[in-house]
Amino acid sequence: MAAYLVGHIRVRDPEGWKQYVAQVPGTLAPFGGEVLFRGRRAAVLAGEHRYELVVALRFPSPDAVASWHGSPAYQALIPIRDAAADVTLVSYEEVA
């Protein structure tokens, strides 16, 4: 069953963020991951939300999400990510 990863992002260093984003796609392919969309917040319609950007990824399974996140290729990008932005990543399992 498919799994999804949603990232909520507030960029602090635009150049560093560009560097990170350019390298992420190469880490996804070995785990069957794909970017569904990237977007910029248009409006908060209920509650509070401090993030300006969002990304949604799809993987073939929850195990694939965990394997991707724990992979040496992605782990090597985390210092770049964390220096450039505040990021919250949440994984979701598809339900019937």
Secondary structure as the mmCIF struct_conf table of DSSP 4:
data_model
#
loop_
_struct_conf.conf_type_id
_struct_conf.id
_struct_conf.beg_label_comp_id
_struct_conf.beg_label_asym_id
_struct_conf.beg_label_seq_id
_struct_conf.end_label_comp_id
_struct_conf.end_label_asym_id
_struct_conf.end_label_seq_id
STRN STRN1 ALA A 3 VAL A 11
BEND BEND1 ARG A 12 ARG A 12
HELX_RH_AL_P HELX_RH_AL_P1 PRO A 14 LEU A 28
HELX_RH_3T_P HELX_RH_3T_P1 ALA A 29 PHE A 31
TURN_TY1_P TURN_TY1_P1 GLY A 32 GLY A 32
STRN STRN2 GLU A 34 ARG A 40
BEND BEND2 ALA A 46 GLY A 47
BEND BEND3 GLU A 52 GLU A 52
STRN STRN3 LEU A 53 PHE A 59
BEND BEND4 PRO A 60 SER A 61
HELX_RH_AL_P HELX_RH_AL_P2 PRO A 62 GLY A 70
BEND BEND5 SER A 71 SER A 71
HELX_RH_AL_P HELX_RH_AL_P3 PRO A 72 GLN A 75
TURN_TY1_P TURN_TY1_P2 ALA A 76 LEU A 77
HELX_RH_AL_P HELX_RH_AL_P4 ILE A 78 ALA A 84
STRN STRN4 ALA A 85 GLU A 93
#
